[in-house]
Structures are given as C-alpha cells and as structure tokens.
Amino acid sequence: MRNMSDDHTRVQEFFTARAAGWDGKFPDDGPAYAAAVAELGLREGDRVLDAGCGTGRALPPLRAAVGPSGVVLGADLTPAMLQAAVRAGRDRDGRLLLADVAAMPLRSGSLDAVFGAGLISHLPRPAENLRELARVVRPGGVLALFHPIGRAALAARQGRRITPEDLRAEPNLRPLLDGSGWRMTSYVDEDARFLALAVREG
C-alpha cells in the first residue's frame, strides 16, 4: 500500500521545482482558461473552488463569473505555487488555501462548482479524491476537468504516447466519475483543449 505522505512529497517536489517559471512557460493559456470557466455556467453569487489551483490562472475568470458577491477559493498542496499566485496578484481574485484535495477544509455541500486544471493526472487516489470533491459540492453542482491542450498534443509535447490506461480517456474517466458521485455530461478532447464536465449526483 502506498504511503500518502510519499504521494504528497512527489507532487510537491514536482511543482516546487516548476513554480517560478510556470506562467512564463505557458503564457498564452489565458483565453483557454476563460473559455473553460464559461462552460461551468456560473452565476453571480456562486461559490467555486479551483482545486489544484497552481499559480491561480483560473482565479480571474472564476471571479469575473461569480462577481463580487461570489466566493472563489484556490486550493493547492504546494506552497511555492501559491506564492507564485500571490506574486501574480491573483490572491485578489480568490482566497488561497494550502490544502489537499484528499481532505478539503470545507463543509459538505458548500460549493456550487469545482474547476480542476491539469488535476486528474496528479491525483494519488483518483476515485477517493473525486469523492472528496463531490462531498463539498451541492447536488446539481458542476465539476470541470480541464487542460489547455488535448491528450494527444500533451503526449507529443512530453515525447510520449497516449496509453489505453490514461485516466482522461473517456472510457476510463466516465466510470471513474460515475463511481465517485459525479455524472459526466460532456467530453471534449481536441488539440486545442481537454474539457470534461460532470454534475454532482443527488
């Protein structure tokens, strides 16, 4: 059985090493984030979490979507990523939490939506972690799993091939979500973006 703290350490080491240069490496992703946030259908006053928020690139469009009366939270496991978000001024758009998606410091059913960019491939226990995200979202609330480029483009960028066991493949992701309190409502995997939307089951 894997040690949970080892999983945390690996994820933190990966992102700590990359935090300072993260935004500079992907400077053109802003419009893709804004377009994905628009798909959540957020309304004025909604409460939304950016899970694994990194440097907080989704926080400005999330704030714009829910307005000044809404609640925007950004949670990440890596202090260096949150520090980069503060340096970029994105803490003005949302409250930053040093927190693990495996145990969110939030009340059950307290959110309307969760946005997760590049999240799924870094979850140490995907089914459990998605169940925890389902716990904090009200029935009928929405989950967006996003990446600014699709699976094939990402694999090519990383010099690898897509494998059949890739969690983000629709035949794998749909049952994973179904077993974790979510129902997938749409799935897009194009070169220009990956976006899976799901609704919190009652």
N, C-alpha and C positions, 0 to 999 in steps of 0.2 A: 504494500500500500504506500502510495506516495505521501511524502510529508508536505503539509500545506504551506509551512513556512519556507520550504525549498522552492515551491512554486512561486511564492511571493518574491523571494530573493531573485529568482531568474528573471521575472517580469521587471522588477525594479532595476536590476543591473542593465537589462536590455535598453530600457527607456532613459535611465540616468545618463548613459553614455551618449544618447542621441538628443537629449532635451534641448541643449543650447542651439543646435543647428536645425532643429526640426522644421520651423516655419520657413527658414531660408531654403530648405531643400524642396519644399512643395509650395512655392509662392502663389501659384495660380489656382489653388483649390477653392478659394472663397466662393465663387459662384456655384460650384457643385454642392457645397455645404448648404448654401441658401436655398437651392432648388430642392434638396432632400428635406430640409426643415419644412418647406412649404407643403410637402406631401403628408406631413403629420396632421394637417388640418387643425392646428392650434387656434384657440380663440383668446380674445382679451381676458385676462384674469386667470388663465390656466396655470397649472403647476407642472413643471417639466424638469427632468433630470437628464444631464449629459453624462452617461455612465462611461468611465474611462476617458475623461474629457481631454487628457493630454494638455496641450498648450491653450485649450479653450477656443479653438477656431469656430466651434458651433455656437458658442455663447452669444455673440452679437445677433445672428439671425434668430436664435431662440428668444432673446429679449424682445426683438422687434415684433415677433409673432404674438407674444403674450402681453406686451405692453407694460406700462409702469405698475399696473395693479397685479400682474402675474408674478409667479415665483420661478426663478431659474437657478438650478443647482448644478454645479460641476463637480463630479467626484473622480478622484484618481488616486492610485496606490503609490505613485512616485512623486516625492516632494520636489524633485528638480523640474518635473513637468509643470506642477502648479506654480513654482517660482517663475518659470518662463511665461506662464499665463499672466501673472501679476506684472511682469516686466512689459508685456504687450498691452497692459491696461484692460485686460478682459475681465478682471475681477469687478469692474464697474457694471458689467452686464449680468453677472451671476455670482452667487455665493459659492466659494470654492471649499470643498471638503476633502481632507486627506482620509480616504475611506476605501474599503474593499467591497467590490460588488457581491462578494460571498456573504457579507453581513452589513447591510446598509443601516446607518443610524437614523432610520425613518420609520414613521408609523405605517402600519398596513393600510393599503388603500388610500394613501395620502397624495398620490400623484395622478395627473391626467395622462402623462406620456413619458416615455423614455427614448432617448436618442443615443445610439451607440455606434460611433465611427471606428472602424477597424477593430471592433471589440471582440467579435466571436472567436477569432483565431488566437486570442490571448487569454481566453477563459480556461483556468486549470480544470474546472469541473463543469462543463457547459450546461448539462441538464440542471444541476443544483443551482448554478449561478443564474440561469434564466428563470428558475422557480423563485429565487430571491427577488429578482426584478419584478416578476409577476406579483409577488406579495405586496410590494409598495405601490402598485398601480391599481386604481379602482376598476371594477368590472366595466368593460366597454372602452377602457383606456387603450392607448396605442403604443406599440414598440416599432422603432425604425432601426434596422441594422444596415449600416451604410459603409461604403468605401468609395472614394472619388474615382477609382478606376475599377474595371471588372476583373473577374478572376483570371482570365487568360492574359490580360495586359499586365496584371500584377505578377503573375508567374514569370512572364517574359522579362519583366524588369528585374526580377530576382534571379534570373538564369535557371529556372526550374520548370518542371512540367506540372500541370494540374493532375492530381491523383483522384481516383474514384472515391477515396475516403475523405476528401475535402469536406469539412463540416458545412461549408457555404454552398455546396452543390444542392440544388433544390430537392432531390430525392433523400438527402440526409437532413437538410435543415427543416423541412416540413414536419417529419415525425418528431424531431428533437423539440421543436416549438410546441407541437400538439401534446407532448408528454410533460411539458413544463408550464402549462397554464395559459398558453397562447394558441391562437388560430391564425395561420398565415393567410393574408388577404391579397397580397400581390408580391411578385418576384421579378426583378429585372437584373440581368447580368449582361451588360454591354461593355464594350471597350471603355466608354466614357463614364460608366458608373455601375456600382452594385448597390441595389436597394431592395431589401425585403421588409415588408410591412406586416405586422401582426396585431390582432386585437386581443385584449385580456378577456379571457372567458369568465363568465359569471360563475 
